[in-house]
Amino acid sequence: MRKKSPSLIALPSAAQLPAFRRRLLAWFHVRKRALPWRATRDAYRIWLSEIMLQQTRVAAVMPYYQRFLGLFPTVRALARAPENEVLEAWAGLGYYSRARNLRSAAREIVRSHAGRFPRSLEAALDLPGVGRYTAAAVLSIAYGSPLAVLDGNVARVLARLGAIRGDLRRPARWRQLETEAQRLLTPRTAGAWNQAMMELGATVCTPRTPTCRECPVERFCRARAMGLQDTLPARREKRAPEDVRLAAAVLLDAQRRTVLVKPENDPTDGLFSRMWQFPAVRSGKDAASALRQHLREAHGIEAARCLALPPARHAVTYRRVTLLPFLVPVDSLPADRHAATILPLEEVERWPTSSATRKIARAAMRGRVARV
């Protein structure tokens, strides 16, 4: 018989809740970080910040946020922009599906919502790349909707308040956390409350060595009372790392031009973020042979010489990637306006490419060829 998840301990209690809310909101009013997306109620700007902050540190997001708004100041401007321009503005921030979904959602907002982020939860959830957390964050902060957010920071705060053990990401447990987050919410100041909970988790109730002495609601925390604040919540088991070798061809003609491609059936399983990339293939020990075969079969190129360039390290989630670039001199470059673009090698870094592609381009520009 399957074991049921234990009920959450409701902390603070109903009697304690008013004091808990007052203390947290007062702390947030004084201690909140001055972030540009907190100085606006514009749903587009708040939505953009929430998408950029997914799996990305605040410090890394700040310059991208300002630059992106300079290029695409409104939803309509983003909806009109070609995908290449959006990806170029996003280049270096990673997780490029976020940028693609952002543009697709902007087009849907213009088409179906008169250019304004929808006010209903159901309509927001229908947008590409918008999940329950993002919808609740935007709707509460921009429109004051009484919807509680639940992300990793908030879940950690709740886990420590109630001394909750086990994997917080289990579906049943996560639903219980959503219920508890909604119970704690101050409906009339939902946006400020959600930001206060997230700020507490990001700056005080941190994953490691939380600074409990600085916590405005320390006295309500069961984990702190039990001395478990450093061990809760339980850490999730990480997926075992996978080692991947990628052989990539920097085709180079006499004018020092190269070619970038967007293969329909990507033999690298999206490790270049499905952006413009050098022809590449996953390889075993004999990377040069694998690359020659790929160039022959996919691009009709017989590579007489594959000159090995220094390898580079790269990481994508749980995969540890070894980039094995090769300089391949050619008389002419393959041209397919739908799937390939020809450009000077020095301009690759200004094109919408992933960081892995830029590492390969830099290796080619340095031009230090190793023995094959």
HUPE-V372230 format. One record per residue. RES is the residue in one letter. OMEGA is omega in whole degrees, 0 to 359 (NA if undefined). D_FIRST is the distance of its C-alpha to the first C-alpha in Angstrom with 2 decimals. Layout:
res/omega/d_first
RES/OMEGA/D_FIRST
RES/OMEGA/D_FIRST
This chain:
res/omega/d_first
M/184/0.00
R/181/3.78
K/180/6.37
K/175/9.16
S/178/12.62
P/179/14.92
S/176/17.83
L/173/21.08
I/184/23.77
A/176/26.67
L/356/29.61
P/178/32.36
S/180/32.03
A/181/33.81
A/182/36.81
Q/190/37.00
L/179/36.56
P/180/40.30
A/178/41.39
F/181/38.72
R/181/39.92
R/183/43.57
R/182/43.27
L/181/41.41
L/178/43.76
A/177/46.83
W/182/45.77
F/181/45.21
H/183/48.60
V/192/50.34
R/184/48.33
K/177/47.18
R/178/48.41
A/181/51.18
L/188/49.58
P/181/51.46
W/175/48.65
R/181/48.54
A/183/52.15
T/170/51.49
R/180/49.71
D/184/50.32
A/180/47.05
Y/182/48.11
R/178/48.78
I/178/45.57
W/179/43.56
L/180/45.42
S/181/44.65
E/178/40.92
I/181/40.82
M/184/42.96
L/178/40.92
Q/177/37.70
Q/181/37.04
T/182/40.70
R/180/42.42
V/182/44.73
A/180/47.75
A/184/47.32
V/190/46.96
M/182/50.05
P/179/52.82
Y/181/50.94
Y/181/50.33
Q/182/54.02
R/181/55.25
F/179/52.91
L/176/54.09
G/180/57.64
L/184/57.17
F/187/54.96
P/181/55.68
T/175/54.14
V/182/51.44
R/177/54.24
A/178/55.69
L/181/52.36
A/181/51.86
R/189/55.36
A/173/54.99
P/182/54.62
E/181/51.38
N/180/53.38
E/179/54.82
V/180/51.45
L/178/50.00
E/178/53.16
A/182/52.76
W/189/49.15
A/181/50.06
G/181/48.84
L/176/46.09
G/180/43.51
Y/191/40.54
Y/175/43.07
S/177/40.71
R/181/40.96
A/179/44.69
R/179/44.37
N/179/41.85
L/179/44.06
R/179/47.05
S/179/45.19
A/178/43.89
A/179/47.44
R/178/48.79
E/179/46.28
I/178/47.19
V/184/50.87
R/190/50.33
S/186/48.07
H/175/48.43
A/176/52.15
G/180/51.58
R/178/49.44
F/186/45.84
P/182/44.07
R/181/43.24
S/180/40.17
L/183/36.68
E/180/36.07
A/179/39.35
A/181/38.78
L/178/35.39
D/181/37.20
L/178/39.45
P/175/38.93
G/180/37.33
V/177/36.47
G/184/32.88
R/181/31.48
Y/183/32.78
T/179/36.24
A/181/36.68
A/180/35.86
A/183/38.17
V/184/41.09
L/180/40.83
S/184/40.58
I/183/43.31
A/188/45.69
Y/180/45.26
G/180/43.66
S/183/40.60
P/181/38.04
L/180/35.26
A/176/33.50
V/173/33.09
L/173/30.18
D/182/31.00
G/180/30.40
N/181/33.01
V/179/31.73
A/179/28.07
R/178/29.34
V/181/31.34
L/181/28.44
A/180/26.18
R/178/28.96
L/183/29.83
G/183/26.36
A/185/25.61
I/180/22.51
R/176/20.71
G/183/18.76
D/181/19.62
L/185/21.45
R/174/21.52
R/187/17.88
P/181/18.33
A/180/16.41
R/181/18.25
W/177/21.48
R/177/21.38
Q/178/21.08
L/177/24.01
E/178/25.96
T/180/25.61
E/178/26.83
A/180/29.66
Q/179/30.77
R/183/30.83
L/186/33.10
L/170/35.42
T/189/38.99
P/184/39.56
R/178/43.34
T/187/43.42
A/181/40.31
G/179/42.01
A/181/43.24
W/180/39.93
N/179/37.95
Q/178/40.59
A/179/40.55
M/179/36.81
M/179/37.21
E/178/40.37
L/179/38.73
G/183/36.04
A/188/38.68
T/183/41.33
V/182/39.99
C/188/36.20
T/183/36.34
P/181/33.71
R/180/35.65
T/176/37.83
P/180/37.62
T/187/40.86
C/181/39.47
R/180/43.00
E/185/43.90
C/181/40.90
P/182/42.04
V/182/38.74
E/186/38.11
R/179/38.08
F/191/35.02
C/182/32.93
R/179/30.24
A/178/29.88
R/180/33.65
A/182/33.64
M/182/31.09
G/184/32.93
L/186/30.06
Q/180/31.97
D/182/32.59
T/177/29.01
L/356/27.25
P/180/25.95
A/180/24.28
R/178/26.07
R/176/24.49
E/180/24.59
K/175/27.67
R/180/27.97
A/181/30.09
P/179/33.72
E/178/35.36
D/182/39.08
V/175/41.07
R/179/44.77
L/174/46.66
A/183/50.22
A/182/52.26
A/170/55.79
V/178/58.32
L/185/60.83
L/178/64.24
D/185/67.50
A/179/71.06
Q/181/70.85
R/174/67.83
R/179/65.56
T/180/61.99
V/172/59.38
L/185/55.92
V/171/53.57
K/184/50.54
P/177/49.03
E/177/47.06
N/188/44.87
D/180/44.49
P/178/44.32
T/180/43.17
D/174/39.91
G/182/41.13
L/172/41.94
F/175/45.17
S/179/43.34
R/175/44.78
M/177/48.11
W/185/51.52
Q/170/51.39
F/174/53.46
P/186/52.76
A/180/49.94
V/173/47.49
R/186/44.77
S/172/46.40
G/183/46.09
K/183/48.72
D/185/51.67
A/182/51.43
A/180/54.98
S/179/54.47
A/181/51.26
L/178/53.12
R/180/56.17
Q/179/54.08
H/180/52.31
L/180/55.67
R/186/57.12
E/185/54.35
A/187/53.41
H/179/56.80
G/182/59.44
I/173/60.72
E/184/62.08
A/180/61.75
A/180/64.70
R/172/63.80
C/186/60.51
L/186/61.54
A/174/58.68
L/180/58.35
P/178/56.62
P/178/52.81
A/178/50.78
R/180/47.32
H/180/44.98
A/176/41.37
V/185/39.07
T/184/35.60
Y/184/34.06
R/176/36.96
R/189/39.98
V/169/42.83
T/179/46.16
L/182/48.77
L/182/51.48
P/177/54.34
F/173/57.32
L/184/60.68
V/178/61.75
P/180/65.41
V/176/66.11
D/179/69.23
S/182/67.42
L/178/64.03
P/183/61.80
A/174/62.06
D/189/59.61
R/180/59.81
H/188/56.30
A/183/54.49
A/175/56.92
T/181/59.19
I/182/62.15
L/175/63.14
P/181/64.88
L/182/62.71
E/182/63.55
E/183/62.04
V/183/58.53
E/178/57.33
R/180/58.50
W/178/56.52
P/182/52.94
T/177/51.22
S/179/48.31
S/178/48.98
A/179/48.47
T/179/51.30
R/175/53.51
K/179/52.98
I/179/54.16
A/180/57.14
R/177/58.19
A/180/58.09
A/181/60.33
M/176/62.74
R/170/63.15
G/179/64.08
R/185/63.56
V/177/63.04
A/175/61.58
R/179/62.24
V/NA/60.04
